[in-house]
C-alpha cells in the first residue's frame, strides 16, 4: 500500500514538473509564441482533422507545435515551416489547402454532394406527386366526417 502511494506521488511530481517547464518556456518569449500560433492556425490537426493544431490538445498537435517552435527558434521562416509540413504530410495538413488539381475534390466535393442531394430530393418529391392517387368520393366523405368530429386545436 505504501509503495503504491509513493509511486503515485512520484508520478504526480514528475508530471507537475514537466508541465511547469512547458508553461515557463511558453511564457519566456511571447513574440515567438505568437508566431508559433500563427503557423499552427494554418495547419490541420491530423488526429482531430476538424480543427487546427493551435486549438487541438492531441499529442501529435502538441508535438507539432513544439517542432514549429524549434524551427522558428532556428531561424526558419513561417513559409519554410509550412512547406516542410506539406512535404512531410501532404496538402491535407493545410487547414485551407491551395486550389490545384490534387485538391480540387476538397474544394468542389461538398458543393457537388449538396447539388446531388438537392437533385435527388427534387426527383423523389416529383415522383411522389405523379403517383398520388386521388380520393374516391367515399374516402373524401369519410375524411370530411372525421375532420368535423375532431376537437378544435389549441
N, C-alpha and C positions, 0 to 999 in steps of 0.2 A: 504494500500500500504506500509506504513512504517512498519507495523507489519510483512509483508512478507519479507521485506528486512532484518529486524532484525533477523527473523527466519533463513533466508538463510546464513547470516553472522555467526550466532551461529553454524549452522550445518557445515559450512566450517571450522571454527576454531576447532571444535571437531574432524573432520576428519583429519585435519592437525596435531593436537597434537597426535592423535592415530598413524598416520604414522611416526611421528618423534620419538616416543618412540620405535616403531618397528625397525626403522633404527638404533637407538642408541644401542638397545640390540643386534642387529646383528653384529655391529662393536665392541662390548665390548670384545668378545673373538673369534678371528679369527680361533684358533685351534678347538674350539667347532663347529664353523660354517663349517669348512672343514669336520669334522666328520659327521655333520648333512647332508651335501650334499652328502657325500659318501654313507650313508644309504639311502637317498632319491633317489639316482640314481638307487638303486636296487629295488625300489617299483614302481608299475604302478599306475598312476592316475586312480581312479575308476570312475571318471566323464569323462575324455577325452579318456581313455583306449589305446591311441596310443602314450603316452609319459609318462615319469617318473614324480613323484611328485616334483622332483627338478626343472623340466622345466615348470610345469603346474602353471597357475595362478588361477585355480579353488579354490573356498572357501574351499572345502574339502582338497585339496592338501596343502593349507596354514595351515589349522588346523593340518594335519598330520605332517607337518614339525615342527610345534610348539610342538606337542606331542613327536616327536623324540628328539627335543632339550631338553625338560624337562626330558625325560628318560635318556639321556646321562648325563645331569647335576646331576641326582640322582645316577649315577654310573653304570647304566646298560651297558652291552657290546652291540656292534653292532649286534652280532648274537642273543642275547636275544631280541632285538627290532624286528629284522626280524622274529623271531619265534613268538613273540606276534602278529605281524601284520598278519602272515599266520594263526594263531589260530583264530584271530578275523574275517578276511576277506576271508580266503581260499587261495589256491595256486595261484589263478588268480592274486592276488595282487603283486606277484613277477614278475618283468619285464622279467626275464629269469627263468621261473619255472624249477624245477628239473625234470628229466625224471623218471617217475614212472607210475604205472598203471593208476592212476586217471588223469594224464596229458599227456598221450600218444597221445590223439587226438590233443592237442595243438601243438605237435611236428610233427606228421605224417600227420595231416589233410591237410595242404596246399600242400604238395607234392602229396598226394593222389588225391586231386582235380585237380592238374596240369596234372597228368597222365590220369585221366578220360577225361579231356578236350582234350588232345592230341589224345587219342584213338578215341573219338567221331569225332574230326575233320578229322582224317585219314579215318575213315569209311565213312564219308559224301563225302569226295573228291573221294574216290574209287567208291562209289555208283554212283556218277555223271558221272564218266568216263565210267562205264559199260553201262549206259543208254544213252550215247551220240548217236545221230542219224547222220549217215554220210550224207553229202550234195549230193543232186541229181545233175546230170550234168547241169540241168537248173539253179539251185541255185548257183553252182560253177561258171558258166559263168556270171551270174548276178553280183556276188561278184567281179569277175575279172574286169568287166566293171566299177563298182563303184570305185574300187581302182585305175584304170587307169585315171578316171575323177577327182579324188580328187587332190587339190592343194598340192604341196610339203610342208612338215613341216618345222619348223624353223631351 
